Amino acid sequence: MPAMSLFNWFKGLFKPNRRRYDRHAVQFPVRIQAGGEGHECNMRDVSPSGAMLVDAPDLTIGTLLQLEIPQIALTANARVVRRTEMGIGIEFSKEGIGAIVAGWARGQSPVTP
Protein backbone atom coordinates (compact mmCIF):
# COMPACT_ATOMS: atom_id res chain seq x y z
CA MET A 1 0.00 0.00 0.00
CA PRO A 2 1.54 3.36 -0.96
CA ALA A 3 2.45 5.63 1.97
CA MET A 4 -0.16 8.25 1.04
CA SER A 5 -2.91 5.62 0.86
CA LEU A 6 -1.86 4.23 4.23
CA PHE A 7 -1.98 7.75 5.69
CA ASN A 8 -5.47 8.35 4.26
CA TRP A 9 -6.63 4.98 5.54
CA PHE A 10 -5.34 5.75 9.04
CA LYS A 11 -6.84 9.25 8.96
CA GLY A 12 -10.19 7.72 7.96
CA LEU A 13 -10.26 5.69 11.18
CA PHE A 14 -10.83 8.90 13.13
CA LYS A 15 -13.35 10.60 10.83
CA PRO A 16 -17.00 10.43 11.84
CA ASN A 17 -19.09 8.25 9.54
CA ARG A 18 -21.14 10.62 7.39
CA ARG A 19 -23.17 7.84 5.81
CA ARG A 20 -26.88 7.79 6.48
CA TYR A 21 -27.17 4.03 5.94
CA ASP A 22 -25.07 0.92 6.35
CA ARG A 23 -23.64 -0.63 3.21
CA HIS A 24 -24.17 -4.29 2.35
CA ALA A 25 -21.46 -6.24 0.52
CA VAL A 26 -22.70 -7.69 -2.76
CA GLN A 27 -21.10 -8.99 -5.90
CA PHE A 28 -22.95 -9.16 -9.20
CA PRO A 29 -22.78 -7.71 -12.70
CA VAL A 30 -24.73 -4.58 -13.68
CA ARG A 31 -24.89 -2.35 -16.72
CA ILE A 32 -24.77 1.43 -16.74
CA GLN A 33 -25.76 3.87 -19.48
CA ALA A 34 -23.95 7.21 -19.36
CA GLY A 35 -23.40 9.78 -22.08
CA GLY A 36 -25.01 7.57 -24.70
CA GLU A 37 -22.64 4.65 -24.00
CA GLY A 38 -23.25 1.37 -22.22
CA HIS A 39 -20.74 -0.17 -19.82
CA GLU A 40 -20.61 -3.49 -18.01
CA CYS A 41 -19.36 -3.34 -14.41
CA ASN A 42 -19.90 -4.98 -11.02
CA MET A 43 -21.70 -3.80 -7.91
CA ARG A 44 -19.50 -4.19 -4.82
CA ASP A 45 -21.75 -2.76 -2.11
CA VAL A 46 -25.17 -1.18 -1.81
CA SER A 47 -27.17 0.89 0.68
CA PRO A 48 -30.69 2.32 0.43
CA SER A 49 -29.23 5.52 -1.04
CA GLY A 50 -26.38 4.36 -3.30
CA ALA A 51 -23.80 1.81 -4.40
CA MET A 52 -20.15 1.26 -5.26
CA LEU A 53 -19.45 0.04 -8.80
CA VAL A 54 -16.11 -1.55 -9.64
CA ASP A 55 -14.65 -2.18 -13.10
CA ALA A 56 -16.62 0.92 -14.07
CA PRO A 57 -15.56 3.63 -16.50
CA ASP A 58 -13.87 6.69 -15.03
CA LEU A 59 -16.91 8.97 -15.03
CA THR A 60 -16.82 12.55 -13.75
CA ILE A 61 -18.48 13.36 -10.43
CA GLY A 62 -21.97 14.65 -11.19
CA THR A 63 -22.44 12.44 -14.27
CA LEU A 64 -26.04 11.22 -14.56
CA LEU A 65 -26.50 7.57 -15.46
CA GLN A 66 -28.98 4.75 -15.65
CA LEU A 67 -28.22 1.60 -13.71
CA GLU A 68 -29.62 -1.61 -15.16
CA ILE A 69 -29.88 -4.85 -13.20
CA PRO A 70 -31.29 -7.31 -15.73
CA GLN A 71 -31.58 -10.15 -13.20
CA ILE A 72 -34.50 -8.31 -11.55
CA ALA A 73 -35.56 -6.14 -14.50
CA LEU A 74 -34.65 -2.99 -12.58
CA THR A 75 -33.58 0.31 -14.11
CA ALA A 76 -32.75 3.21 -11.80
CA ASN A 77 -31.47 6.73 -12.34
CA ALA A 78 -28.37 7.72 -10.40
CA ARG A 79 -25.46 10.13 -10.39
CA VAL A 80 -21.76 9.73 -9.69
CA VAL A 81 -20.90 11.17 -6.28
CA ARG A 82 -17.37 9.85 -5.75
CA ARG A 83 -14.44 8.32 -7.61
CA THR A 84 -11.81 6.10 -6.03
CA GLU A 85 -9.05 3.79 -7.21
CA MET A 86 -11.57 0.99 -6.75
CA GLY A 87 -14.42 2.43 -8.82
CA ILE A 88 -17.27 4.93 -8.68
CA GLY A 89 -19.80 5.67 -5.97
CA ILE A 90 -23.32 6.41 -7.15
CA GLU A 91 -26.35 7.92 -5.44
CA PHE A 92 -29.78 6.72 -6.50
CA SER A 93 -32.24 9.41 -7.61
CA LYS A 94 -35.02 7.74 -5.61
CA GLU A 95 -34.22 6.72 -2.07
CA GLY A 96 -35.02 3.11 -1.28
CA ILE A 97 -33.92 1.65 -4.62
CA GLY A 98 -30.84 0.33 -2.87
CA ALA A 99 -32.99 -1.43 -0.27
CA ILE A 100 -34.70 -3.36 -3.07
CA VAL A 101 -31.34 -4.22 -4.63
CA ALA A 102 -29.78 -5.22 -1.29
CA GLY A 103 -32.74 -7.42 -0.40
CA TRP A 104 -32.52 -9.25 -3.71
CA ALA A 105 -28.72 -9.43 -3.65
CA ARG A 106 -28.56 -11.02 -0.22
CA GLY A 107 -30.23 -14.08 -1.68
CA GLN A 108 -28.13 -14.06 -4.86
CA SER A 109 -24.63 -12.86 -4.06
CA PRO A 110 -21.84 -15.20 -2.92
CA VAL A 111 -20.62 -12.45 -0.55
CA THR A 112 -21.69 -13.05 3.04
CA PRO A 113 -22.68 -10.14 5.32
Residue pairs with C-beta under 8 A, 6 or more apart in sequence:
1 9
5 85
19 47
20 47
20 49
21 47
21 48
21 49
21 98
22 47
23 45
23 46
23 47
23 52
24 45
24 46
24 47
24 102
24 105
24 106
24 113
25 44
25 45
25 109
25 111
25 112
25 113
26 43
26 44
26 45
26 46
26 101
26 102
26 105
26 106
26 109
26 111
27 42
27 43
27 44
27 109
27 110
27 111
28 42
28 43
28 69
28 71
28 105
28 108
28 109
29 40
29 41
29 42
29 43
30 40
30 41
30 42
30 43
30 53
30 67
30 68
30 69
31 38
31 39
31 40
31 41
31 67
31 68
31 69
31 70
32 38
32 39
32 41
32 53
32 56
32 57
32 65
32 66
32 67
32 68
33 39
33 65
33 66
33 68
34 57
34 59
34 63
34 64
34 65
34 66
35 63
37 57
39 56
39 57
40 55
41 53
41 54
41 55
41 56
41 57
41 87
42 53
42 54
42 55
43 51
43 52
43 53
43 54
43 69
43 101
43 105
44 51
44 52
44 53
44 54
44 86
44 87
45 51
45 52
46 52
46 98
46 101
46 102
46 105
47 98
47 102
48 95
48 96
48 97
48 98
48 99
48 102
49 91
49 92
49 95
49 98
50 78
50 81
50 89
50 90
50 91
50 92
50 98
51 67
51 78
51 89
51 90
51 92
51 98
51 101
52 86
52 87
52 88
52 89
52 90
53 87
53 88
53 89
53 90
54 86
54 87
55 87
56 87
56 88
57 88
58 83
58 88
59 65
59 80
59 83
59 88
60 80
61 80
61 81
61 82
61 83
62 79
62 80
63 79
63 80
64 77
64 78
64 79
65 77
65 78
65 79
65 80
65 90
66 75
66 76
66 77
66 78
67 74
67 75
67 76
67 77
67 78
67 90
67 92
68 74
68 75
69 75
69 101
71 104
71 108
72 100
72 101
72 104
74 97
74 100
74 101
76 92
76 93
76 94
76 97
77 92
77 93
77 94
78 90
78 91
78 92
78 93
79 90
79 91
79 93
80 88
80 89
80 90
81 89
81 90
81 91
82 88
82 89
83 89
92 98
106 113
